[in-house]
Amino acid sequence: MKKIFLLFSLFFALNAQETLEVTAQKFFGDDAKGITVIEGNVHIKKSKDTLEANKVIIHTDKDRKPEFYEAEGNVKFHIFMENGREIKGHSDKLTYNAGSGEYRLLQNAVVNEVGKENTIRGEEIIVNNESGYANVLGSQNKPAKFIFNLDDIGKDKDENKPEEKNE
């Protein structure tokens, strides 16, 4: 019971300003190594973002602040980007660098933009939440694949264009 209390206090200390809600079948924390291992039907919610996986390892700094996340096994995610876009997807493995805001989706990665027909598939997809960029790598047997609705792209440009004034 003491270990569970320490683990929950770790999560609350990590996110004093922002709530991190974690549910799973098994938790293990090691302050000396700076890792927390969460296993079995893992569901993590931070703000509106969600992550599901079989196993998640959170690496923390000496002040117990999360630096790096690793998720593996049946990984599913729903991310609200800082540029207003919303993406959902899945992969076999996902890493997240909290300092840079970079997600790295590995093996059988698929990213869909919510509300649009835009889809990216590849063996490695890198998405940066802060800058909004995405890089995709395929392999010889599984090339990267992009599916975009060109009408949506034209609408995005029109929505960002300043209104003209008639005088």
Summary of the structure (lengths in Angstrom):
residues: 167
radius of gyration: 18.5
end to end distance: 72.2
largest distance: 72.2
contacts: 455
relative contact order: 0.10
helix: 14%
strand: 53%
